[in-house]
């Protein structure tokens, strides 16, 4: 059974950092999305199967970094300089149609999400 499990969320002060992890059952291109209360799900980042291609949403460029550890079948999202507007549930998902996309329709299986709260 294909499974994605997110972890690493929590409460952090503005300007702080968190590192999220997405554990998968194989090698896949992976995307990170987030959804804040009352808002649409937003593409955050993606990484290709090889790890050589990455993309970021405009709102997180320069602050977030996506990487992968092939030995652990895990994709990480390092989040620096966090802002209150980064508060959301963060999801990872398997990309099925392109190497690295931030379009929600390009994704198949989704994890259950991990809560990130940035408080002032």
C-alpha positions as a Markdown table, in Angstrom:
| # | Residue | x | y | z |
|---|---|---|---|---|
| 1 | Unk | 0.0 | 0.0 | 0.0 |
| 2 | Unk | 1.3 | 3.4 | -1.0 |
| 3 | Unk | 1.7 | 5.7 | 2.0 |
| 4 | Unk | 2.9 | 9.2 | 2.7 |
| 5 | Unk | 3.4 | 10.5 | 6.3 |
| 6 | Unk | 4.2 | 14.1 | 7.2 |
| 7 | Unk | 5.9 | 15.0 | 10.4 |
| 8 | Unk | 7.8 | 18.0 | 12.0 |
| 9 | Unk | 5.1 | 20.5 | 12.4 |
| 10 | Unk | 4.6 | 22.5 | 15.5 |
| 11 | Unk | 4.5 | 25.9 | 17.1 |
| 12 | Unk | 7.2 | 28.4 | 16.3 |
| 13 | Unk | 7.9 | 32.1 | 16.8 |
| 14 | Unk | 8.0 | 34.5 | 13.8 |
| 15 | Unk | 11.5 | 34.4 | 12.3 |
| 16 | Unk | 12.0 | 30.9 | 13.5 |
| 17 | Unk | 12.6 | 27.6 | 11.6 |
| 18 | Unk | 11.0 | 24.2 | 11.2 |
| 19 | Unk | 11.9 | 21.2 | 9.2 |
| 20 | Unk | 9.1 | 19.0 | 7.9 |
| 21 | Unk | 9.6 | 15.5 | 6.7 |
| 22 | Unk | 7.5 | 13.4 | 4.2 |
| 23 | Unk | 8.2 | 9.7 | 4.5 |
| 24 | Unk | 7.2 | 7.7 | 1.4 |
| 25 | Unk | 7.1 | 4.1 | 0.5 |
| 26 | Unk | 9.2 | 4.5 | -2.7 |
| 27 | Unk | 11.0 | 7.0 | -5.0 |
| 28 | Unk | 8.6 | 9.6 | -6.3 |
| 29 | Unk | 8.5 | 13.2 | -7.3 |
| 30 | Unk | 7.0 | 14.9 | -4.3 |
| 31 | Unk | 5.3 | 18.2 | -3.8 |
| 32 | Unk | 4.5 | 20.2 | -0.7 |
| 33 | Unk | 1.2 | 22.1 | -0.3 |
| 34 | Unk | -0.4 | 24.1 | 2.4 |
| 35 | Unk | -3.9 | 25.1 | 3.4 |
| 36 | Unk | -4.8 | 27.8 | 5.9 |
| 37 | Unk | -8.3 | 28.0 | 7.4 |
| 38 | Unk | -10.7 | 29.4 | 4.9 |
| 39 | Unk | -8.2 | 29.5 | 2.1 |
| 40 | Unk | -7.5 | 27.4 | -1.0 |
| 41 | Unk | -4.7 | 24.8 | -1.0 |
| 42 | Unk | -1.4 | 26.5 | -2.1 |
| 43 | Unk | 1.6 | 24.9 | -3.8 |
| 44 | Unk | 4.7 | 25.4 | -1.8 |
| 45 | Unk | 7.5 | 23.4 | -3.3 |
| 46 | Unk | 8.3 | 20.3 | -5.3 |
| 47 | Unk | 11.2 | 18.0 | -6.0 |
| 48 | Unk | 11.8 | 15.6 | -8.9 |
| 49 | Unk | 12.5 | 11.9 | -8.5 |
| 50 | Unk | 16.2 | 12.5 | -9.1 |
| 51 | Unk | 16.3 | 15.4 | -6.7 |
| 52 | Unk | 17.8 | 17.6 | -9.4 |
| 53 | Unk | 14.8 | 19.8 | -10.1 |
| 54 | Unk | 13.0 | 21.9 | -7.5 |
| 55 | Unk | 10.4 | 24.6 | -7.6 |
| 56 | Unk | 9.0 | 27.0 | -5.1 |
| 57 | Unk | 6.0 | 29.1 | -4.8 |
| 58 | Unk | 6.6 | 32.9 | -4.9 |
| 59 | Unk | 5.6 | 33.4 | -1.3 |
| 60 | Unk | 8.3 | 31.0 | 0.0 |
| 61 | Unk | 11.2 | 31.6 | -2.4 |
| 62 | Unk | 14.4 | 32.4 | -0.5 |
| 63 | Unk | 13.0 | 31.1 | 2.8 |
| 64 | Unk | 12.1 | 27.4 | 2.2 |
| 65 | Unk | 14.4 | 24.6 | 0.9 |
| 66 | Unk | 13.2 | 21.2 | -0.3 |
| 67 | Unk | 15.6 | 18.2 | -0.4 |
| 68 | Unk | 15.5 | 14.4 | -0.3 |
| 69 | Unk | 17.3 | 11.5 | 1.3 |
| 70 | Unk | 17.1 | 8.5 | -1.0 |
| 71 | Unk | 18.3 | 6.1 | 1.7 |
| 72 | Unk | 15.4 | 7.0 | 3.9 |
| 73 | Unk | 12.8 | 7.6 | 1.2 |
| 74 | Unk | 12.2 | 10.9 | 2.8 |
| 75 | Unk | 11.7 | 14.4 | 1.4 |
| 76 | Unk | 12.3 | 17.4 | 3.7 |
| 77 | Unk | 11.1 | 20.9 | 3.7 |
| 78 | Unk | 13.3 | 23.3 | 5.6 |
| 79 | Unk | 11.4 | 26.4 | 6.5 |
| 80 | Unk | 13.3 | 29.5 | 7.6 |
| 81 | Unk | 12.3 | 33.0 | 8.5 |
| 82 | Unk | 8.8 | 31.9 | 9.2 |
| 83 | Unk | 6.0 | 34.4 | 9.2 |
| 84 | Unk | 2.5 | 34.3 | 10.7 |
| 85 | Unk | 1.1 | 33.9 | 7.2 |
| 86 | Unk | 2.9 | 30.6 | 6.9 |
| 87 | Unk | 0.5 | 29.2 | 9.4 |
| 88 | Unk | -1.3 | 26.3 | 7.7 |
| 89 | Unk | -1.6 | 22.5 | 7.5 |
| 90 | Unk | 1.2 | 21.3 | 5.3 |
| 91 | Unk | 0.7 | 18.3 | 3.0 |
| 92 | Unk | 3.1 | 16.3 | 0.9 |
| 93 | Unk | 1.8 | 14.5 | -2.2 |
| 94 | Unk | 3.0 | 12.3 | -5.1 |
| 95 | Unk | 3.4 | 14.1 | -8.4 |
| 96 | Unk | 2.2 | 11.9 | -11.3 |
| 97 | Unk | 2.4 | 13.9 | -14.5 |
| 98 | Unk | 5.5 | 16.1 | -14.6 |
| 99 | Unk | 9.0 | 16.2 | -13.1 |
| 100 | Unk | 8.2 | 19.0 | -10.7 |
| 101 | Unk | 4.9 | 20.9 | -10.7 |
| 102 | Unk | 3.0 | 23.1 | -8.3 |
| 103 | Unk | -0.4 | 22.4 | -9.9 |
| 104 | Unk | -2.7 | 20.5 | -7.6 |
| 105 | Unk | -4.2 | 18.5 | -10.4 |
| 106 | Unk | -0.8 | 16.9 | -11.2 |
| 107 | Unk | -0.8 | 15.0 | -7.9 |
| 108 | Unk | -2.1 | 11.7 | -6.8 |
| 109 | Unk | -1.7 | 10.3 | -3.3 |
| 110 | Unk | -1.7 | 12.8 | -0.4 |
| 111 | Unk | -0.5 | 12.6 | 3.1 |
| 112 | Unk | -2.7 | 13.5 | 6.1 |
| 113 | Unk | -0.9 | 16.8 | 6.8 |
| 114 | Unk | 1.1 | 18.3 | 9.7 |
| 115 | Unk | 0.1 | 21.6 | 11.4 |
| 116 | Unk | 2.5 | 24.5 | 11.3 |
| 117 | Unk | 1.6 | 27.5 | 13.6 |
| 118 | Unk | 3.7 | 30.7 | 13.6 |
| 119 | Unk | 2.7 | 32.9 | 16.5 |
| 120 | Unk | 3.5 | 36.4 | 17.4 |
